Amino acid sequence: MTDTKLTPRQHTSWKYMGFYILAIALGVINGLFPTPAGLTAAKFISDIFIRMFSFVSVPIIAVTLCLTLATLGTSAVSKALWKRTLTYTVTTTVLAASVAALLYAFISPENYVRQSSEELLLSDVGLSDKKDYLEYFVNVFPDNILAPLVNGNILSVLLIAIITGIAIRYMRNDKNRECILSLLSGFQEIIFIIIKWIILILPLGLFGFISVCVEQFSSGLQIGGLASYFTVVVGANLIQGLIILPGFLLIKKLNPLKIFSGMFNALTVAFFSKSSAATLPITMECAEKNNGINPKVSRFVLPICTTINMNGCAAFILTTVMYLMQNDGAQIGPTLLIMWVGIASLAAIGNAGVPMGCYFLSASLLSSMGVPIELLGIIFPIYAVLDMIETALNVWSDSCIATVVDKDLKNKAEKLGIKLPVTPE
């Protein structure tokens, strides 16, 4: 007979689940029946929590990844960790772009027809900061060690952390090496203590996020002639999140519902905050505490995936570029779709850590091909919804990859007769 008694950790998790549900309910009520005072409070709370998440997300990527690489070693298990993380990341991203391509071919979105000349005024909305596509990659290489931290350029932080972590492994002076590792370990412990404090009051943040989002959407979402385009983007994300990724877990003999339940808090925060990088501390907490992923694995895989595993972004880029090219008169056929599966996947993986990165990358790709991008101004008002769905999908994909890599490495370590090291909590 199976023992169904809840452990203290599980009991605490269910207790906090009640606070999350209450926060969501109150947020929906506050958004549907807004008052000036209620909305002001919600906006204030939302802004504060976004700042707190941003405060810990960049250091946690830098420190945990650097420390993990510095202590990872060159064993067969360590090499497998690298190989599987990159393989699964590329695979899921390509699958996301492929699903979008198939759905685009099946639905064949209709061209957008302007209702009035006034819509031309929307043509530059959100595009004032667009850059040349190659600038995103040039900016990955910082000219100032503090610039990525100040600007929140996650891809630059990732690059610095990887190079620094590997460099520490090759230090010849053991005393200096241990001193640096001790400093990084202490700083990491401080960050995780702060994260635990933030998690304790997270329901308050959810109330703020949900109140603001519900109030914005309660006035009505104007999709108009973009309905078929919207259907492709949302449909591709839902198929990837509800069919492809669970199938990936089932192939590895993992329970998708159990993993989803364990990651529920992180997915909720990702959806309403629209930032997978800001959600990273919660993602790591859920992965380790709820799903039992080895911290040595989660603190390597999740920062990497948060930066380069962009399933939702790949689907958005492919669909958006195809749609605007089609509106410009291009014939969208199988060859073009297949070619753009590769391009969209690479673009998503190389997406720099900038606000609305997928949106700006699409604008840059289209501009480089001479395709008019004014329709992106019409898409801008509905991008907020797409961004929420894409972010949740990205975090869900990150969680799936981390769980699968963790199981693979445990199996490999078992065959080799070794025990995976565990980072102390």
C-alpha positions in Angstrom: 0.0 0.0 0.0 1.3 3.4 -1.0 2.0 5.9 1.8 -0.1 9.0 1.0 0.9 11.0 4.0 2.2 14.4 3.1 5.8 15.3 4.1 6.3 18.6 6.0 7.7 20.1 2.7 4.7 19.0 0.7 2.3 20.3 3.4 4.0 23.7 3.3 3.8 23.7 -0.5 0.0 23.0 -0.4 -0.4 25.7 2.3 1.3 28.3 0.0 -0.8 27.1 -2.9 -3.9 28.3 -1.1 -2.2 31.8 -0.7 -1.5 31.8 -4.5 -5.1 30.9 -5.4 -6.4 33.6 -3.0 -4.0 36.2 -4.6 -5.1 35.2 -8.1 -8.8 35.5 -7.2 -8.3 38.9 -5.5 -6.3 40.1 -8.4 -9.0 39.1 -10.9 -11.7 40.9 -8.8 -9.6 44.0 -8.5 -9.0 44.0 -12.2 -12.6 43.4 -13.2 -14.0 45.9 -10.8 -11.3 48.5 -10.6 -11.1 51.5 -8.3 -8.4 54.2 -8.5 -7.0 53.3 -5.1 -7.0 49.5 -5.9 -5.3 50.0 -9.3 -2.7 52.4 -7.9 -1.8 49.9 -5.2 -1.7 47.0 -7.7 0.5 49.0 -10.1 2.8 50.0 -7.2 3.1 46.4 -6.0 3.7 45.1 -9.5 6.5 47.6 -10.2 8.2 46.8 -6.9 8.2 43.0 -7.6 9.4 43.4 -11.1 12.3 45.4 -9.8 13.0 42.8 -7.1 13.0 40.0 -9.6 15.3 42.0 -11.9 17.6 42.7 -9.0 18.2 39.0 -8.2 17.9 37.5 -11.7 21.1 38.9 -13.3 23.3 38.1 -10.3 21.9 34.6 -10.0 22.6 33.8 -13.6 26.2 35.2 -13.3 27.1 33.6 -9.9 25.4 30.2 -10.1 26.5 29.5 -13.7 30.1 30.7 -13.0 30.3 28.7 -9.8 28.8 25.6 -11.4 31.3 25.7 -14.3 34.2 26.4 -12.0 33.5 23.2 -10.0 32.0 21.0 -12.7 35.2 19.3 -13.7 35.7 17.3 -16.9 34.2 14.0 -16.0 31.9 12.0 -18.3 28.9 13.3 -16.3 30.0 16.9 -16.7 30.4 16.5 -20.4 27.0 14.8 -20.6 25.5 17.8 -18.8 26.8 20.2 -21.5 25.8 17.9 -24.4 22.3 17.2 -23.2 21.5 20.8 -22.3 22.5 22.1 -25.7 21.0 19.2 -27.6 17.6 19.5 -25.9 17.6 23.3 -26.1 18.2 23.3 -29.9 15.7 20.4 -30.4 12.8 22.0 -28.6 13.4 25.4 -30.2 13.5 23.9 -33.7 10.3 21.9 -32.9 8.5 25.1 -31.8 9.4 26.8 -35.0 8.4 23.7 -37.0 5.0 23.6 -35.2 4.4 27.2 -36.1 5.4 26.5 -39.7 3.0 23.6 -40.0 0.2 25.6 -38.4 0.8 28.5 -40.7 0.6 26.3 -43.7 -2.6 24.7 -42.4 -4.5 27.9 -41.4 -3.1 30.1 -44.2 -3.7 33.5 -42.4 -5.5 36.1 -44.4 -3.8 39.3 -45.3 -4.6 42.3 -43.0 -6.9 44.9 -44.5 -6.7 48.4 -43.0 -10.0 49.8 -41.9 -8.9 53.4 -42.1 -6.0 55.6 -42.9 -5.8 56.5 -39.2 -4.1 53.1 -38.6 -1.0 54.5 -40.3 -0.4 56.4 -37.1 0.2 53.1 -35.4 3.0 52.2 -37.8 5.9 53.3 -35.5 4.4 52.1 -32.2 7.0 50.2 -30.2 9.6 50.4 -33.0 11.5 53.5 -32.1 14.3 51.4 -30.5 14.7 48.9 -33.4 18.3 48.1 -34.3 20.0 46.4 -37.2 19.8 42.6 -36.6 23.6 42.2 -36.3 23.7 44.8 -33.6 22.1 42.4 -31.2 25.0 40.0 -31.6 27.6 42.7 -31.5 26.2 43.9 -28.2 26.6 40.5 -26.7 30.3 41.2 -26.4 30.6 43.9 -23.8 33.2 46.6 -23.8 32.7 47.2 -20.1 32.5 44.5 -17.4 29.8 46.4 -15.5 27.7 47.3 -18.6 25.8 44.0 -18.9 24.9 44.1 -15.2 23.7 47.7 -15.4 21.8 47.2 -18.7 20.5 43.8 -17.8 21.9 42.2 -21.0 21.3 38.6 -20.1 23.2 37.1 -23.1 26.3 39.2 -22.2 26.1 38.1 -18.6 25.8 34.5 -19.7 29.0 34.9 -21.9 31.0 36.5 -19.1 29.8 33.8 -16.6 30.8 30.9 -18.9 34.2 32.4 -19.7 35.0 33.3 -16.0 33.8 29.9 -14.7 36.0 28.0 -17.2 38.9 30.4 -16.5 38.6 29.7 -12.7 39.0 25.9 -13.4 42.3 26.6 -15.1 43.8 28.7 -12.3 47.1 27.2 -11.2 47.3 28.7 -7.8 45.0 26.5 -5.7 44.9 29.0 -2.8 43.7 31.8 -5.1 41.2 29.5 -6.8 39.7 28.3 -3.5 39.5 31.9 -2.3 37.5 33.0 -5.4 35.2 29.9 -5.1 34.6 30.6 -1.4 33.7 34.2 -2.3 31.3 33.2 -5.1 29.7 30.5 -2.9 29.1 33.0 -0.1 27.6 35.5 -2.5 25.4 32.7 -4.0 24.1 31.9 -0.5 23.2 35.5 0.1 21.3 35.6 -3.1 19.3 32.5 -2.3 18.4 33.8 1.2 17.0 37.0 -0.5 15.1 34.8 -3.0 13.5 32.9 -0.1 12.4 36.1 1.4 10.9 37.2 -1.9 9.1 33.9 -2.3 7.5 34.3 1.1 5.7 37.4 0.0 5.2 36.3 -3.7 1.3 36.0 -3.4 1.3 39.8 -2.9 3.2 40.3 -6.1 0.8 38.0 -8.0 -2.1 40.1 -6.8 -0.4 43.1 -8.3 0.5 41.4 -11.6 -2.9 39.9 -12.2 -4.8 43.1 -11.2 -2.9 45.1 -13.8 -3.2 42.5 -16.5 -7.0 41.8 -16.0 -7.8 45.6 -15.9 -5.9 46.1 -19.2 -7.7 43.3 -20.9 -11.2 43.8 -19.4 -11.7 46.8 -21.8 -11.5 44.3 -24.7 -8.7 43.0 -26.9 -8.9 44.4 -30.4 -7.7 41.7 -32.8 -9.8 42.6 -35.9 -8.2 41.4 -39.2 -5.3 39.9 -37.3 -7.4 37.0 -35.9 -5.9 34.3 -38.1 -2.4 35.5 -37.4 -3.1 35.6 -33.7 -4.6 32.1 -33.9 -1.4 30.7 -35.5 0.9 32.2 -32.9 -1.2 31.2 -29.9 -2.0 27.8 -31.4 1.7 27.0 -32.0 2.5 27.9 -28.4 -0.3 25.8 -27.0 0.6 22.8 -29.2 4.2 23.1 -28.1 3.3 23.5 -24.4 0.5 21.0 -24.1 1.5 18.3 -26.6 5.1 18.4 -27.7 6.8 19.1 -24.4 4.6 16.6 -22.4 5.3 14.1 -25.1 9.0 14.7 -24.6 8.6 14.0 -20.9 6.5 10.9 -21.5 9.2 9.5 -23.8 11.6 9.9 -20.9 9.1 8.2 -18.6 8.4 11.3 -16.6 4.9 12.5 -15.4 4.1 15.8 -17.1 1.2 16.6 -14.7 3.4 16.1 -11.7 6.2 18.3 -13.2 3.7 21.0 -14.2 2.2 21.0 -10.7 5.6 21.4 -9.2 6.4 24.4 -11.5 2.9 26.0 -11.2 4.2 29.0 -9.1 7.0 29.7 -11.6 4.7 29.4 -14.6 2.1 31.8 -13.0 4.8 34.4 -12.3 6.2 34.0 -15.8 2.8 34.5 -17.4 2.0 37.7 -15.6 5.4 39.2 -15.3 6.3 38.5 -19.0 9.9 37.9 -18.2 11.6 34.5 -18.0 14.8 36.0 -16.7 13.0 37.7 -13.9 11.2 34.5 -13.1 14.4 32.5 -12.9 14.8 32.6 -9.1 11.3 31.2 -8.7 11.9 28.6 -11.5 15.0 27.3 -9.7 13.2 27.2 -6.4 10.3 25.2 -7.8 12.6 22.8 -9.7 14.7 22.0 -6.7 12.1 22.0 -3.9 9.0 20.7 -5.7 10.4 18.5 -8.4 13.6 17.3 -6.7 16.1 18.3 -9.4 19.7 18.2 -8.3 20.8 21.8 -7.6 24.0 21.2 -9.5 21.9 20.5 -12.5 19.2 23.2 -12.1 21.8 25.9 -11.4 23.6 25.1 -14.7 20.7 24.2 -17.0 18.1 26.8 -16.0 20.3 29.9 -16.4 21.5 28.6 -19.8 17.9 27.7 -20.9 16.5 31.1 -19.7 18.9 32.8 -22.1 18.9 30.6 -25.2 15.9 28.3 -24.9 13.2 30.5 -26.5 10.4 28.2 -27.8 7.8 30.9 -27.8 10.1 33.4 -29.5 10.9 31.0 -32.3 7.2 30.5 -33.1 6.6 34.2 -32.9 9.5 35.2 -35.2 8.5 32.6 -37.9 4.8 33.4 -37.9 5.4 37.2 -37.8 8.0 37.3 -40.6 5.9 35.0 -42.8 2.8 37.1 -42.2 4.4 40.4 -43.0 6.2 39.0 -46.0 2.9 37.6 -47.2 1.2 41.0 -46.7 4.1 42.5 -48.8 3.2 40.2 -51.7 5.5 37.2 -51.1 4.2 33.7 -51.9 4.6 31.5 -48.8 5.4 27.9 -49.8 6.9 24.8 -48.2 10.5 25.7 -49.2 10.3 29.2 -47.6 8.7 27.8 -44.4 11.4 25.1 -44.0 14.1 27.7 -44.6 12.6 30.0 -41.9 12.3 27.2 -39.4 16.1 27.3 -39.3 16.4 31.1 -39.3 13.8 31.6 -36.7 15.4 29.0 -34.4 18.8 30.6 -34.7 17.4 34.1 -34.2 15.5 32.9 -31.0 18.6 31.2 -29.6 20.6 34.4 -30.2 17.9 36.7 -28.9 19.6 39.3 -26.7 18.2 40.2 -23.3 16.3 43.3 -24.3 12.7 44.3 -23.6 10.4 42.8 -26.3 13.4 41.1 -27.8 11.3 38.8 -30.2 9.3 41.8 -31.4 12.5 43.9 -32.2 14.3 40.9 -33.7 11.4 40.4 -36.1 11.5 44.1 -37.1 15.3 43.8 -37.7 15.0 40.7 -39.8 12.2 42.2 -41.9 14.1 45.5 -42.3 17.2 43.7 -43.4 15.2 42.1 -46.2 13.5 45.3 -47.3 10.1 44.2 -46.1 7.8 47.1 -44.8 7.4 46.7 -41.1 4.5 49.1 -40.5 2.1 46.2 -39.8 4.1 45.5 -36.7 2.6 48.7 -35.3 -0.8 47.1 -35.7 0.4 43.9 -34.0 1.8 45.9 -31.1 -1.4 46.2 -29.1 -1.9 42.4 -29.0 1.7 41.6 -28.4 1.2 41.9 -24.6 -1.0 38.8 -24.7 1.4 36.9 -27.0 4.3 37.9 -24.8 2.6 36.4 -21.7 1.9 33.1 -23.4 5.4 32.9 -24.9 7.1 33.6 -21.6 5.1 30.9 -19.8 6.0 28.5 -22.6 9.7 29.4 -22.4 9.7 28.7 -18.6 7.8 25.5 -19.1 10.3 24.3 -21.7 13.2 25.2 -19.5 11.6 23.2 -16.7 11.1 20.2 -18.9 14.7 20.3 -20.2 16.1 20.6 -16.7 14.0 17.7 -15.5 15.0 15.4 -18.4 18.7 16.3 -18.1 18.5 15.6 -14.3 17.1 12.2 -15.0 19.6 11.4 -17.7 22.6 12.4 -15.5 21.3 10.3 -12.6 21.0 7.3 -14.9 24.5 7.9 -16.3 26.0 8.4 -12.8 24.3 5.2 -11.7 25.8 3.2 -14.5 29.3 4.7 -13.8 28.9 3.9 -10.1 29.4 7.5 -9.0 27.2 10.0 -7.0 26.3 13.4 -8.4 27.5 16.2 -6.2 24.8 18.3 -4.6 25.2 22.0 -4.0 24.4 22.8 -0.4 21.1 24.7 0.2 
